[in-house]
Amino acid sequence: MADTQTQYMDCPIRQVVSRFGDKWSMLVLYMLYSSETGILRFNEIRRLMTDCSQKMLSQTLKNLEHSHLVHREVYPEVPPRVEYSLTDTGNSLMPAVNALIAWAQEHFNEVVTGSRS
């Protein structure tokens, strides 16, 4: 039993997907990826994600930065300017995220409403 528990806790899928699998992280990653320049400031992301609180967005960005999916660049200006962009690792994740988005669009009615289109 202990061996099964260890395997479960060490599972790469569990450990990796937990870093970006929540709804806010996926949205932030997609917003950065789909932006014209690939760079957004905090308030730009906040304007795009109106239903995400400032505290939750801040926490999400910190988690994504800690997981090496998002880069945070602070410029030594007054007031300080902070920009967010995807890291190479974050960019390499985006084909899988885009595939998931396409799948979600195709199967939305089945999964969300329980009906087939």
C-alpha positions as CSV (number, residue, x, y, z in Angstrom):
1,M,0.0,0.0,0.0
2,A,2.8,2.4,0.9
3,D,4.4,1.7,-2.5
4,T,1.2,2.6,-4.3
5,Q,0.9,5.8,-2.3
6,T,4.5,6.8,-3.2
7,Q,3.8,6.1,-6.9
8,Y,0.7,8.2,-6.7
9,M,2.4,11.2,-5.0
10,D,5.5,10.9,-7.4
11,C,3.3,10.7,-10.6
12,P,4.7,13.2,-13.1
13,I,1.2,13.9,-14.5
14,R,-0.1,14.7,-11.0
15,Q,2.9,16.8,-10.1
16,V,3.1,18.8,-13.4
17,V,-0.5,19.3,-14.2
18,S,-1.2,20.5,-10.7
19,R,1.0,23.5,-11.5
20,F,-1.2,24.9,-14.3
21,G,-4.4,22.8,-14.3
22,D,-6.6,25.3,-12.4
23,K,-8.8,27.6,-14.4
24,W,-7.0,30.8,-13.7
25,S,-3.5,29.4,-14.6
26,M,-4.8,28.1,-17.9
27,L,-6.4,31.5,-18.7
28,V,-3.3,33.4,-17.8
29,L,-1.2,31.2,-20.0
30,Y,-3.6,31.6,-22.9
31,M,-3.8,35.4,-22.5
32,L,0.0,35.7,-22.6
33,Y,0.2,33.4,-25.5
34,S,-2.5,35.0,-27.5
35,S,-1.4,38.6,-26.8
36,E,0.0,40.6,-29.8
37,T,3.5,41.0,-28.2
38,G,3.5,38.0,-25.9
39,I,3.9,40.4,-23.0
40,L,1.2,41.8,-20.7
41,R,1.3,43.9,-17.6
42,F,-0.7,42.9,-14.5
43,N,-3.6,45.4,-15.1
44,E,-3.8,44.3,-18.7
45,I,-4.3,40.7,-17.6
46,R,-6.8,41.8,-15.0
47,R,-8.9,43.7,-17.5
48,L,-9.0,40.6,-19.7
49,M,-10.0,38.4,-16.8
50,T,-12.7,40.5,-15.1
51,D,-14.0,37.6,-12.9
52,C,-10.6,36.9,-11.3
53,S,-9.9,38.9,-8.2
54,Q,-6.7,40.9,-7.9
55,K,-5.5,38.6,-5.1
56,M,-6.1,35.4,-7.1
57,L,-4.5,36.8,-10.2
58,S,-1.4,37.8,-8.2
59,Q,-1.2,34.4,-6.6
60,T,-1.7,32.7,-9.9
61,L,1.1,34.7,-11.5
62,K,3.5,33.9,-8.6
63,N,2.7,30.2,-8.9
64,L,3.3,30.2,-12.7
65,E,6.5,32.1,-12.2
66,H,7.6,29.6,-9.5
67,S,6.8,26.7,-11.9
68,H,9.0,28.4,-14.6
69,L,6.1,28.8,-17.0
70,V,5.9,32.6,-16.8
71,H,8.7,35.2,-16.6
72,R,8.2,38.4,-14.5
73,E,10.3,41.3,-15.6
74,V,10.6,44.3,-13.2
75,Y,11.9,47.5,-14.7
76,P,13.7,50.0,-12.4
77,E,11.4,52.9,-13.0
78,V,9.2,55.0,-10.8
79,P,6.6,53.8,-10.6
80,P,7.9,50.3,-11.2
81,R,6.8,48.6,-14.4
82,V,6.3,44.9,-14.3
83,E,5.7,42.7,-17.4
84,Y,4.8,39.1,-17.7
85,S,5.6,36.7,-20.6
86,L,5.8,33.0,-21.2
87,T,9.1,31.3,-20.7
88,D,10.4,28.8,-23.2
89,T,8.9,26.1,-21.1
90,G,5.5,27.9,-21.0
91,N,5.6,28.3,-24.8
92,S,6.3,24.6,-25.2
93,L,3.1,23.9,-23.2
94,M,0.9,25.9,-25.5
95,P,0.3,23.4,-28.3
96,A,-1.1,21.0,-25.7
97,V,-3.2,23.8,-24.2
98,N,-4.5,24.8,-27.7
99,A,-5.4,21.1,-28.3
100,L,-7.3,21.1,-25.0
101,I,-9.1,24.3,-26.0
102,A,-10.1,22.8,-29.4
103,W,-11.3,19.6,-27.6
104,A,-13.3,21.7,-25.1
105,Q,-15.0,23.7,-27.9
106,E,-15.9,20.5,-29.8
107,H,-17.3,18.7,-26.7
108,F,-18.7,21.6,-24.7
109,N,-22.3,20.6,-25.0
110,E,-21.7,17.0,-24.0
111,V,-19.5,17.8,-21.0
112,V,-21.2,20.9,-19.7
113,T,-24.9,20.4,-20.5
114,G,-24.9,16.6,-20.9
115,S,-26.4,16.8,-24.4
116,R,-25.0,15.9,-27.8
117,S,-24.9,18.4,-30.6
